[in-house]
Amino acid sequence: MEVAALFLKLGVTAFGGPAAHIAMMHDETVKRRKWISEQEFLDLVGATNLIPGPNSTEMAIHLGYLRAGWPGLIIGGLCFILPAMLIVMVLAWTYVQVGATPQAEWLMYGVKPVVIAVIAQALWNLGQKAVKGPLLAMVGGSVLALYFAGVNEILLLFAGGLVVMMAKNAKTLKPNSLGALFLSPWPEWKLAVSAMLLSTTFSLPLLFLTFLKIGAVLYGSGYVLLAFLRADFVVRLGWLTDRQLIDAIAIGQVTPGPVFTTATFIGFLLGGVSGALVATLGIFLPSFFFVAISNPIIPRLRSSPWAGGLLDGVNVASLGLMAAVTWQLGRSSLIDILTVFIALASLALLMRFKVNSTWLILGGGIIGWAAAVL
C-alpha cells in the first residue's frame, strides 16, 4: 500500500525535527506524487498548528486520511511512528545496559546540512503560495522577528491568524460577527485527562495517563515537551533524574521520525518493553483523535471568509516560525566549509534536478561517516 510504503520510508529517514519532516512530506506528496495541491498542504500545516500534539505526526495522519480514508489515517500515522519507536527502543536497551546514550555525532554532522536544504526548499515553495500579498508578507516577517524577540510561538500563531482574519473582513465587520463565528456549529472537542495520584509508585496505567495528558495538551517545540516531561516525571512523580531526562530528549532529537518518541525511551527506562509501548500509545493517541475530528472541517475553514482569513494568517505565521527554526538549526549545523558545501549542493540538487530528499539524507550520513573515519 502506497501510504504504508511512503510513511515507513519517512519514519526511517526523516531526521531533523518537525520542520524537516513536513518539508520531506511536502516533497513526497505534493511535488512527486501530487496527492494534494500546494494550497491543500498549506491548509493542513495550518490546521496541525491549531491543535495540540506533534505536528509532523499529525501531518502524516492527515495525508494518510486524504489518500486512503480511515485505513489511511491509521496506517499513515502508525507507519511514521513505528520505525522511530523501534529504533528508540533499541537505543533505550543499550542505554540500560551501558548507562549512556550511543554517540551519533558523525551521522548528524552530515545529515543536518541536508535537512537545512530540504527545509529551505519547502519554505521557498510553500512561501510562494502562502504569501499572497503585502499583508501576509508583513505578518510572516513580523512573526519571524517577534519569535527572535522571545514571544511565545503559540501566541504568534493565533495572533497572526486573528490579524489577517480581521484585516480581510474589516469592511464587513459587524458587532455580532465574531459571535457568529465562534457560535457556529464547530465540533467541540476537549480531551481532559486527570490522574488522581495517591502515591508516586510506578504503574503502567499512571504512565499511560500521564503521557495521554501530555499528548492532549502540548503545543510547541521539543523544548516545551522537555518542560512538561520534567514537571511530571522528575518533579511530580520522581521517576526520572534530570540526567535521564536530558538523555531521553537527546535520543528523540538524533533519531529519525517524531521527536515525541522520547516517550518510548522514558517508558522503556521505567517499565521495559511494556512501558515503552504504553508510553508511546499514550502520547500519540490524542493526535489520531484530533485529526479525525478536525480533518472534515478544513474545507469549511477555507470556504468561510472569516475562517479562511484565519487559516491564511496561521499558514503564513507557521512559515515564519519554520524560517526561524531553520535559522537556528543552520547556525548549529553549518559549522565549517564541508557542511556549508553539503547544504548548498543538496539545495541545488533539490531545486534543479528534483533529487529525492531521502537519497540526500542517506548521502549526508555517508559523508558524515567518511569525515569521522578519515
NUGU-741337 format. One record per residue (C-alpha): residue number from 1; residue in one letter; chain; z, x, y. Coordinates in pm, 1 decimal. Example, Ala and Ser with C-alpha at 12.3 -4.5 7.8 and 13.67 -1.06 7.14 Angstrom:
2
PT  resi  resn  chain        c3        c1        c2
PT     1     a      A     780.0    1230.0    -450.0
PT     2     s      A     714.0    1367.0    -106.0
This chain:
374
PT  resi  resn  chain        c3        c1        c2
PT     1     m      A       0.0       0.0       0.0
PT     2     e      A    -106.7     144.1     333.4
PT     3     v      A     217.5      55.6     513.4
PT     4     a      A     426.3     232.8     249.8
PT     5     a      A     197.7     537.5     243.6
PT     6     l      A     199.7     579.8     621.7
PT     7     f      A     573.6     545.7     675.4
PT     8     l      A     664.8     759.0     374.5
PT     9     k      A     447.6    1034.0     525.6
PT    10     l      A     607.6     989.6     867.6
PT    11     g      A     953.1     986.2     710.3
PT    12     v      A     884.1    1335.8     572.3
PT    13     t      A     700.1    1488.2     870.7
PT    14     a      A     832.2    1310.7    1183.5
PT    15     f      A    1054.2    1577.1    1339.5
PT    16     g      A    1182.7    1581.4    1695.8
PT    17     g      A    1370.8    1256.2    1756.2
PT    18     p      A    1264.3     905.3    1863.1
PT    19     a      A    1018.5    1008.6    2136.7
PT    20     a      A     827.4    1227.3    1891.5
PT    21     h      A     841.2     963.7    1616.6
PT    22     i      A     697.8     698.5    1847.6
PT    23     a      A     425.6     939.1    1960.4
PT    24     m      A     326.8    1004.5    1597.9
PT    25     m      A     326.4     631.0    1521.5
PT    26     h      A     101.3     577.3    1824.7
PT    27     d      A    -139.4     841.9    1695.4
PT    28     e      A    -147.0     691.2    1345.8
PT    29     t      A    -151.0     316.4    1419.0
PT    30     v      A    -339.7     292.3    1750.0
PT    31     k      A    -571.4     593.1    1756.3
PT    32     r      A    -651.8     644.9    1389.1
PT    33     r      A    -601.0     320.3    1202.2
PT    34     k      A    -644.1      83.4    1500.0
PT    35     w      A    -387.4    -161.4    1363.9
PT    36     i      A    -296.0    -272.1    1717.1
PT    37     s      A    -408.9    -213.4    2076.5
PT    38     e      A    -252.9      19.5    2333.5
PT    39     q      A    -100.4    -279.9    2515.6
PT    40     e      A      47.8    -426.0    2198.9
PT    41     f      A     200.4     -87.4    2112.7
PT    42     l      A     345.5     -57.7    2462.6
PT    43     d      A     498.3    -403.4    2435.1
PT    44     l      A     662.3    -305.7    2107.1
PT    45     v      A     807.2       6.5    2270.3
PT    46     g      A     947.6    -210.2    2549.4
PT    47     a      A    1086.8    -464.1    2304.1
PT    48     t      A    1266.4    -199.3    2096.3
PT    49     n      A    1429.4     -69.5    2414.1
PT    50     l      A    1566.0    -416.6    2488.2
PT    51     i      A    1758.9    -442.8    2160.3
PT    52     p      A    2027.6    -216.8    2009.6
PT    53     g      A    1954.9      28.3    1732.4
PT    54     p      A    1728.6     326.9    1658.5
PT    55     n      A    1402.8     276.5    1849.3
PT    56     s      A    1168.4     464.0    1618.3
PT    57     t      A    1300.5     287.3    1307.6
PT    58     e      A    1257.3     -47.2    1482.3
PT    59     m      A     900.5      53.4    1572.7
PT    60     a      A     832.4     122.8    1203.7
PT    61     i      A     972.9    -220.2    1114.6
PT    62     h      A     767.8    -393.6    1387.6
PT    63     l      A     445.9    -217.8    1287.5
PT    64     g      A     501.6    -292.0     919.1
PT    65     y      A     553.4    -659.6    1000.8
PT    66     l      A     240.2    -683.8    1216.2
PT    67     r      A      30.6    -518.8     947.5
PT    68     a      A     164.9    -684.1     632.0
PT    69     g      A     400.9    -966.8     728.0
PT    70     w      A     751.4    -995.9     586.8
PT    71     p      A     692.2    -750.0     298.5
PT    72     g      A     559.6    -500.6     554.1
PT    73     l      A     869.0    -547.3     771.4
PT    74     i      A    1094.4    -438.7     486.4
PT    75     i      A     865.3    -172.3     338.3
PT    76     g      A     783.0     -12.0     674.2
PT    77     g      A    1148.3      33.0     762.7
PT    78     l      A    1263.9     142.0     417.7
PT    79     c      A     983.0     393.7     370.2
PT    80     f      A    1055.6     552.3     709.7
PT    81     i      A    1429.2     576.4     633.6
PT    82     l      A    1421.9     673.1     263.7
PT    83     p      A    1280.3    1029.3     280.6
PT    84     a      A    1520.9    1129.9     557.7
PT    85     m      A    1812.2     973.6     372.0
PT    86     l      A    1733.6    1169.7      54.1
PT    87     i      A    1688.7    1498.1     244.6
PT    88     v      A    2017.9    1445.5     426.9
PT    89     m      A    2197.8    1366.1     101.0
PT    90     v      A    2078.9    1697.2     -47.1
PT    91     l      A    2194.2    1882.3     265.0
PT    92     a      A    2527.9    1699.0     254.7
PT    93     w      A    2577.1    1802.7    -109.3
PT    94     t      A    2501.9    2164.1      -9.3
PT    95     y      A    2747.2    2134.2     277.6
PT    96     v      A    3022.0    2009.9      46.9
PT    97     q      A    2954.0    2296.2    -196.7
PT    98     v      A    2935.9    2587.3      50.8
PT    99     g      A    3119.2    2447.5     354.6
PT   100     a      A    2837.5    2500.0     604.8
PT   101     t      A    2506.2    2344.6     703.5
PT   102     p      A    2186.8    2517.5     583.9
PT   103     q      A    2011.0    2705.8     862.3
PT   104     a      A    1665.6    2583.4     971.0
PT   105     e      A    1603.8    2777.6    1290.8
PT   106     w      A    1277.7    2923.8    1161.0
PT   107     l      A    1142.7    2577.2    1084.1
PT   108     m      A    1234.8    2424.8    1418.1
PT   109     y      A    1108.1    2729.7    1608.3
PT   110     g      A     751.8    2643.8    1506.8
PT   111     v      A     782.6    2266.4    1484.1
PT   112     k      A     939.6    2193.1    1823.6
PT   113     p      A     642.6    2314.5    2032.3
PT   114     v      A     411.9    2091.1    1826.6
PT   115     v      A     647.2    1798.6    1888.5
PT   116     i      A     621.6    1861.4    2263.5
PT   117     a      A     241.8    1845.2    2241.4
PT   118     v      A     247.4    1524.5    2035.1
PT   119     i      A     475.7    1352.0    2286.4
PT   120     a      A     268.7    1476.8    2581.6
PT   121     q      A     -47.3    1328.7    2429.6
PT   122     a      A     124.7     994.4    2369.6
PT   123     l      A     260.2     991.6    2725.3
PT   124     w      A     -88.3    1050.4    2861.1
PT   125     n      A    -247.9     776.0    2650.6
PT   126     l      A      27.1     518.5    2697.7
PT   127     g      A      67.2     602.7    3065.6
PT   128     q      A    -294.6     514.2    3136.9
PT   129     k      A    -225.0     164.8    3004.8
PT   130     a      A     127.7     118.2    3138.6
PT   131     v      A      81.3     240.7    3496.7
PT   132     k      A    -129.5     -46.8    3628.2
PT   133     g      A     -74.4      11.1    3999.1
PT   134     p      A     137.1     174.5    4268.8
PT   135     l      A     441.9     -42.7    4197.0
PT   136     l      A     461.2      57.6    3831.1
PT   137     a      A     390.3     422.0    3916.0
PT   138     m      A     677.4     415.3    4166.1
PT   139     v      A     914.0     256.8    3913.9
PT   140     g      A     824.0     511.6    3644.3
PT   141     g      A     870.0     802.4    3885.6
PT   142     s      A    1199.0     661.5    4013.0
PT   143     v      A    1333.0     622.5    3658.5
PT   144     l      A    1239.3     983.6    3583.7
PT   145     a      A    1417.2    1109.6    3896.8
PT   146     l      A    1725.4     891.6    3855.0
PT   147     y      A    1764.9     996.2    3492.7
PT   148     f      A    1793.5    1358.1    3601.8
PT   149     a      A    2039.9    1244.6    3868.7
PT   150     g      A    2267.6    1123.8    3589.0
PT   151     v      A    2205.8     746.8    3597.7
PT   152     n      A    2258.9     572.3    3263.3
PT   153     e      A    1931.8     521.7    3073.2
PT   154     i      A    2009.9     164.2    2970.1
PT   155     l      A    2076.6      69.0    3331.6
PT   156     l      A    1746.7     232.4    3430.5
PT   157     l      A    1553.7      37.8    3165.9
PT   158     f      A    1681.8    -300.5    3272.5
PT   159     a      A    1666.7    -215.9    3642.8
PT   160     g      A    1303.2    -111.0    3607.7
PT   161     g      A    1221.1    -435.0    3431.2
PT   162     l      A    1400.4    -651.2    3689.4
PT   163     v      A    1240.6    -473.5    3987.4
PT   164     v      A     888.7    -528.0    3853.8
PT   165     m      A     961.7    -884.9    3746.7
PT   166     m      A    1096.4    -979.1    4089.5
PT   167     a      A     820.6    -797.7    4278.2
PT   168     k      A     538.7    -957.0    4078.1
PT   169     n      A     682.4   -1305.9    4114.3
PT   170     a      A     814.8   -1279.6    4470.6
PT   171     k      A     563.9   -1532.3    4605.4
PT   172     t      A     661.0   -1795.5    4351.3
PT   173     l      A    1034.1   -1726.7    4364.4
PT   174     k      A    1240.6   -2042.6    4395.6
PT   175     p      A    1617.3   -2086.4    4387.1
PT   176     n      A    1609.0   -2219.8    4032.0
PT   177     s      A    1350.9   -1973.3    3898.6
PT   178     l      A    1594.6   -1727.2    3748.9
PT   179     g      A    1796.0   -2007.4    3597.8
PT   180     a      A    1485.6   -2147.8    3434.3
PT   181     l      A    1400.8   -1806.7    3297.2
PT   182     f      A    1733.8   -1747.9    3132.5
PT   183     l      A    1790.0   -2107.9    3027.0
PT   184     s      A    1454.2   -2132.8    2849.1
PT   185     p      A    1477.4   -2161.0    2469.0
PT   186     w      A    1516.6   -1792.5    2383.6
PT   187     p      A    1657.6   -1720.9    2040.9
PT   188     e      A    2022.6   -1644.5    2093.2
PT   189     w      A    2143.9   -1362.7    1877.4
PT   190     k      A    2452.9   -1158.0    1871.6
PT   191     l      A    2598.9    -969.0    1583.4
PT   192     a      A    2970.6    -915.2    1616.3
PT   193     v      A    3149.1    -717.3    1351.5
PT   194     s      A    3521.0    -667.9    1382.3
PT   195     a      A    3723.9    -475.2    1129.8
PT   196     m      A    4094.3    -561.1    1128.4
PT   197     l      A    4246.7    -225.9    1045.3
PT   198     l      A    4583.3    -231.7     877.7
PT   199     s      A    4558.5     135.5     782.3
PT   200     t      A    4324.8     431.7     811.3
PT   201     t      A    4292.2     481.7     433.9
PT   202     f      A    3928.8     541.0     340.4
PT   203     s      A    3744.7     249.5     181.2
PT   204     l      A    3376.7     171.5     127.8
PT   205     p      A    3397.1    -178.8     284.6
PT   206     l      A    3554.5     -36.7     600.3
PT   207     l      A    3294.9     241.2     609.7
PT   208     f      A    3019.8     -22.3     586.2
PT   209     l      A    3169.8    -242.8     858.4
PT   210     t      A    3219.3      49.9    1094.1
PT   211     f      A    2857.1     161.1    1065.6
PT   212     l      A    2738.2    -200.9    1081.9
PT   213     k      A    2919.3    -236.0    1415.1
PT   214     i      A    2765.8      85.5    1548.5
PT   215     g      A    2414.8     -17.1    1441.6
PT   216     a      A    2457.6    -358.4    1603.0
PT   217     v      A    2573.0    -245.8    1947.3
PT   218     l      A    2445.4     108.2    2008.9
PT   219     y      A    2187.6     169.4    2279.5
PT   220     g      A    2068.1     509.8    2390.3
PT   221     s      A    2024.8     861.5    2259.5
PT   222     g      A    2184.4    1077.0    1992.9
PT   223     y      A    2446.1    1174.5    2248.1
PT   224     v      A    2553.5     810.1    2269.1
PT   225     l      A    2566.3     799.5    1888.7
PT   226     l      A    2790.6    1107.1    1896.2
PT   227     a      A    3031.6     929.1    2130.0
PT   228     f      A    3050.1     621.8    1903.3
PT   229     l      A    3098.8     827.0    1588.7
PT   230     r      A    3372.6    1039.7    1742.7
PT   231     a      A    3559.3     735.7    1873.5
PT   232     d      A    3555.8     568.2    1531.8
PT   233     f      A    3569.3     845.2    1271.4
PT   234     v      A    3761.0    1122.5    1446.7
PT   235     v      A    3992.1     942.1    1690.0
PT   236     r      A    4049.7     593.3    1547.9
PT   237     l      A    4025.5     644.2    1171.7
PT   238     g      A    4093.6    1016.6    1144.7
PT   239     w      A    3846.9    1056.7     856.5
PT   240     l      A    3649.0    1345.6    1011.2
PT   241     t      A    3717.7    1658.9    1211.1
PT   242     d      A    3522.1    1745.2    1525.1
PT   243     r      A    3354.9    2031.3    1335.6
PT   244     q      A    3235.3    1797.9    1060.6
PT   245     l      A    3104.5    1551.6    1317.7
PT   246     i      A    2906.3    1817.8    1505.3
PT   247     d      A    2758.1    1939.8    1175.7
PT   248     a      A    2661.0    1580.9    1088.1
PT   249     i      A    2483.0    1536.2    1421.9
PT   250     a      A    2305.1    1869.9    1377.8
PT   251     i      A    2173.2    1766.1    1036.2
PT   252     g      A    2042.3    1440.3    1185.6
PT   253     q      A    1861.8    1635.9    1457.6
PT   254     v      A    1691.3    1900.1    1240.4
PT   255     t      A    1574.4    1674.1     956.2
PT   256     p      A    1266.2    1450.2     982.9
PT   257     g      A    1287.2    1075.0    1026.2
PT   258     p      A    1556.6     870.9    1200.3
PT   259     v      A    1840.7    1056.2    1373.9
PT   260     f      A    2070.3     775.9    1253.8
PT   261     t      A    2065.8     934.1     905.8
PT   262     t      A    2365.4    1119.8    1047.7
PT   263     a      A    2541.0     818.8     892.0
PT   264     t      A    2412.6     925.2     548.0
PT   265     f      A    2569.8    1269.4     591.7
PT   266     i      A    2904.6    1126.9     702.6
PT   267     g      A    2903.3     871.7     421.5
PT   268     f      A    2842.3    1144.4     163.7
PT   269     l      A    3123.8    1359.3     300.8
PT   270     l      A    3365.0    1067.9     280.4
PT   271     g      A    3255.0     886.2     -33.1
PT   272     g      A    2987.3    1078.4    -219.7
PT   273     v      A    2659.3     909.2    -312.4
PT   274     s      A    2814.1     561.0    -284.6
PT   275     g      A    2944.4     639.6      61.9
PT   276     a      A    2604.3     773.9     170.9
PT   277     l      A    2425.3     458.5      56.3
PT   278     v      A    2682.5     223.3     209.6
PT   279     a      A    2683.6     406.6     544.3
PT   280     t      A    2302.3     415.0     560.7
PT   281     l      A    2278.4      44.5     482.6
PT   282     g      A    2540.4     -40.6     743.1
PT   283     i      A    2385.8     144.8    1036.3
PT   284     f      A    2023.8      37.9     971.6
PT   285     l      A    2071.6    -323.4     857.8
PT   286     p      A    2106.0    -468.1    1213.6
PT   287     s      A    1766.8    -320.6    1309.2
PT   288     f      A    1588.0    -529.2    1044.3
PT   289     f      A    1770.2    -837.6    1170.0
PT   290     f      A    1693.3    -774.0    1537.5
PT   291     v      A    1324.8    -701.8    1473.8
PT   292     a      A    1284.8   -1008.8    1252.0
PT   293     i      A    1405.3   -1242.1    1526.0
PT   294     s      A    1253.4   -1061.4    1825.2
PT   295     n      A     900.7    -990.8    1698.1
PT   296     p      A     775.9   -1352.0    1716.1
PT   297     i      A     877.4   -1386.1    2082.3
PT   298     i      A     695.8   -1072.6    2206.4
PT   299     p      A     365.2   -1263.3    2260.9
PT   300     r      A     564.0   -1524.5    2457.2
PT   301     l      A     707.0   -1248.5    2672.4
PT   302     r      A     358.2   -1125.0    2753.8
PT   303     s      A     221.0   -1472.2    2835.1
PT   304     s      A     504.6   -1562.1    3073.8
PT   305     p      A     458.2   -1432.4    3433.0
PT   306     w      A     831.7   -1368.5    3463.0
PT   307     a      A     893.6   -1216.9    3121.9
PT   308     g      A     559.8   -1032.4    3134.5
PT   309     g      A     667.1    -865.4    3457.1
PT   310     l      A     998.9    -772.4    3295.7
PT   311     l      A     815.9    -622.3    2998.5
PT   312     d      A     578.1    -424.9    3222.9
PT   313     g      A     876.9    -280.3    3406.5
PT   314     v      A    1062.7    -192.1    3086.6
PT   315     n      A     746.4     -32.7    2945.1
PT   316     v      A     695.0     198.6    3240.9
PT   317     a      A    1068.8     274.6    3258.7
PT   318     s      A    1057.1     365.4    2888.2
PT   319     l      A     776.1     609.8    2957.5
PT   320     g      A     974.5     757.5    3247.3
PT   321     l      A    1267.0     817.9    3011.5
PT   322     m      A    1030.9     955.4    2747.3
PT   323     a      A     893.4    1200.8    3004.0
PT   324     a      A    1246.5    1309.3    3096.6
PT   325     v      A    1335.3    1371.9    2732.2
PT   326     t      A    1010.4    1567.0    2688.4
PT   327     w      A    1101.5    1790.6    2981.7
PT   328     q      A    1447.8    1854.9    2836.7
PT   329     l      A    1307.0    1928.3    2491.0
PT   330     g      A    1039.8    2150.3    2642.9
PT   331     r      A    1293.9    2367.6    2821.1
PT   332     s      A    1476.2    2434.9    2494.4
PT   333     s      A    1164.4    2459.9    2275.0
PT   334     l      A     915.7    2667.3    2477.2
PT   335     i      A    1118.0    2986.6    2485.2
PT   336     d      A     854.0    3260.9    2457.1
PT   337     i      A     480.7    3330.6    2459.7
PT   338     l      A     430.3    3224.2    2096.7
PT   339     t      A     596.6    2883.9    2136.7
PT   340     v      A     401.6    2815.9    2458.0
PT   341     f      A      80.2    2909.0    2274.8
PT   342     i      A     168.0    2676.8    1982.3
PT   343     a      A     227.7    2387.3    2223.0
PT   344     l      A     -94.4    2441.7    2420.8
PT   345     a      A    -305.4    2492.7    2110.0
PT   346     s      A    -156.8    2180.1    1949.1
PT   347     l      A    -226.3    1975.9    2263.7
PT   348     a      A    -586.9    2096.6    2271.9
PT   349     l      A    -637.5    2013.6    1903.4
PT   350     l      A    -489.3    1667.7    1955.9
PT   351     m      A    -682.3    1581.9    2271.1
PT   352     r      A   -1016.5    1744.0    2195.1
PT   353     f      A   -1051.0    1735.7    1816.8
PT   354     k      A    -814.2    1447.5    1724.9
PT   355     v      A    -640.4    1658.2    1459.4
PT   356     n      A    -377.0    1461.2    1270.2
PT   357     s      A     -30.1    1538.3    1408.3
PT   358     t      A     110.6    1568.1    1054.1
PT   359     w      A    -103.6    1876.1     987.3
PT   360     l      A       1.1    2026.0    1318.4
PT   361     i      A     370.5    1974.0    1230.7
PT   362     l      A     318.7    2147.8     896.4
PT   363     g      A     123.5    2427.6    1065.9
PT   364     g      A     403.6    2476.1    1318.8
PT   365     g      A     655.1    2505.2    1035.2
PT   366     i      A     442.2    2771.6     864.7
PT   367     i      A     411.8    2970.1    1188.0
PT   368     g      A     789.4    2947.3    1231.8
PT   369     w      A     843.6    3076.8     879.0
PT   370     a      A     595.7    3360.8     932.7
PT   371     a      A     764.1    3459.1    1259.2
PT   372     a      A    1100.7    3471.1    1079.5
PT   373     v      A     989.5    3694.8     792.1
PT   374     l      A     760.0    3933.6     982.1
